[in-house]
Amino acid sequence: MNLTVDSRNTGEDVSLITLEGEIDVYTSIQLKQDIAVILESGAKYLVLNLSKVEYLDSTGLGVLIGTLKKLRENGGNLVIVGPAMRIMRIFEITGLYKIFAIYPTEEEAAAKEGISI
């Protein structure tokens, strides 16, 4: 029931967020608030590094989907990087891999998305 959020602005409109722990009903509220602060600072592109996320439930997916929707409405995007196989499986089972940009590394995400991380 813990989640660590580490964010850094990598460009004028890009923020890299590294998450560690569990994204669930208990931690999703704080994650949503942390993301809101980052968006208010002007970020249009969020790169979420999920390589250290051990668990993701439907509440967490809801936060990610809501964030993606907000960003796309403003001409931005949410990019997911490095999910472990068990987390990637959740995206596959739900079909969400079709709507999220998911990459194995930050470098590949930067190259394919045309952003600097």
Backbone torsions as a table, in degrees:
resi	resn	phi	psi	omega
1	MET	NA	35.3	175.7
2	ASN	-130.1	152.1	179.9
3	LEU	-145.2	130.6	176.0
4	THR	-108.0	129.6	179.5
5	VAL	-115.4	119.8	177.7
6	ASP	-122.5	117.4	-178.2
7	SER	-124.2	151.7	174.0
8	ARG	-148.9	141.1	178.4
9	ASN	-81.7	122.7	-176.5
10	THR	-103.5	-7.1	179.9
11	GLY	-166.4	-177.2	-175.6
12	GLU	-65.8	-25.1	-179.7
13	ASP	-135.3	18.9	-179.9
14	VAL	-121.7	131.0	174.2
15	SER	-125.8	135.2	175.2
16	LEU	-100.4	125.4	179.5
17	ILE	-119.3	120.2	176.6
18	THR	-103.2	121.3	-178.8
19	LEU	-106.8	143.7	178.5
20	GLU	-139.6	129.4	178.2
21	GLY	117.8	-135.5	-175.1
22	GLU	-119.7	136.1	174.0
23	ILE	-109.3	100.6	-175.2
24	ASP	-141.7	-169.9	-177.3
25	VAL	-58.5	-28.4	-178.2
26	TYR	-82.2	-31.1	-175.3
27	THR	-104.8	-12.1	-175.5
28	SER	-64.4	-34.3	-179.4
29	ILE	-62.8	-46.5	179.1
30	GLN	-65.4	-40.4	178.4
31	LEU	-60.8	-44.5	179.6
32	LYS	-60.4	-41.4	178.7
33	GLN	-66.8	-42.7	178.9
34	ASP	-62.1	-42.4	179.4
35	ILE	-65.9	-40.2	179.0
36	ALA	-58.3	-41.9	178.5
37	VAL	-62.6	-42.6	-179.9
38	ILE	-64.9	-41.6	179.0
39	LEU	-66.5	-37.9	178.4
40	GLU	-64.4	-24.6	178.8
41	SER	-79.5	-2.1	174.7
42	GLY	108.5	4.0	-179.9
43	ALA	-67.8	131.9	175.4
44	LYS	-106.6	-21.5	179.3
45	TYR	-124.3	125.8	174.6
46	LEU	-112.9	130.1	174.1
47	VAL	-110.0	113.2	-179.5
48	LEU	-99.8	114.8	175.5
49	ASN	-89.7	111.4	-177.3
50	LEU	-103.1	14.9	-174.8
51	SER	-62.4	-22.0	-179.8
52	LYS	-108.6	12.6	177.3
53	VAL	-85.4	126.2	-176.9
54	GLU	-95.5	-22.3	-174.6
55	TYR	-152.1	141.1	178.3
56	LEU	-142.1	121.4	178.8
57	ASP	-109.0	-175.5	-175.6
58	SER	-64.5	-31.5	177.7
59	THR	-65.0	-44.0	177.0
60	GLY	-62.8	-41.3	177.0
61	LEU	-60.8	-38.4	178.5
62	GLY	-60.9	-40.7	177.1
63	VAL	-63.0	-43.6	-179.6
64	LEU	-64.4	-42.5	179.9
65	ILE	-65.5	-44.1	178.4
66	GLY	-61.3	-40.6	178.6
67	THR	-65.4	-43.8	178.4
68	LEU	-58.4	-44.8	-179.3
69	LYS	-61.1	-47.0	179.3
70	LYS	-59.9	-45.9	-178.1
71	LEU	-64.7	-43.3	-179.0
72	ARG	-67.5	-33.0	176.7
73	GLU	-63.1	-25.9	-178.8
74	ASN	-105.4	18.5	176.2
75	GLY	79.8	15.8	-179.8
76	GLY	-110.4	-160.3	-179.4
77	ASN	-161.4	157.4	172.8
78	LEU	-110.9	123.6	-178.2
79	VAL	-115.2	133.8	-179.9
80	ILE	-108.0	135.3	-176.0
81	VAL	-127.2	136.7	166.6
82	GLY	65.9	31.8	179.4
83	PRO	-66.2	140.3	174.7
84	ALA	-64.0	162.4	-176.6
85	MET	-55.5	-41.7	-177.9
86	ARG	-67.9	-31.4	177.1
87	ILE	-75.7	-41.7	177.7
88	MET	-59.8	-36.4	179.0
89	ARG	-60.1	-36.3	177.6
90	ILE	-63.1	-42.7	177.6
91	PHE	-64.3	-36.8	179.4
92	GLU	-69.6	-47.0	-178.3
93	ILE	-61.3	-40.7	-177.8
94	THR	-83.0	-10.8	-177.2
95	GLY	80.2	4.5	-177.1
96	LEU	-71.9	-14.9	176.2
97	TYR	-61.7	-19.8	179.7
98	LYS	-77.6	-23.8	-177.3
99	ILE	-105.9	-20.6	177.8
100	PHE	-96.9	143.7	170.3
101	ALA	-83.5	115.0	-176.3
102	ILE	-122.8	127.1	-177.8
103	TYR	-130.0	152.7	179.8
104	PRO	-72.0	-30.3	-177.0
105	THR	-135.3	159.6	175.9
106	GLU	-63.8	-37.9	-178.6
107	GLU	-63.4	-43.5	179.1
108	GLU	-66.6	-39.5	178.0
109	ALA	-61.1	-45.4	180.0
110	ALA	-60.7	-45.2	-178.5
111	ALA	-64.9	-45.8	-176.2
112	LYS	-75.4	-31.6	-177.4
113	GLU	-91.3	-11.0	-180.0
114	GLY	69.4	35.7	-179.9
115	ILE	-124.4	161.1	176.2
116	SER	-103.6	131.8	-178.8
117	ILE	-113.6	NA	NA
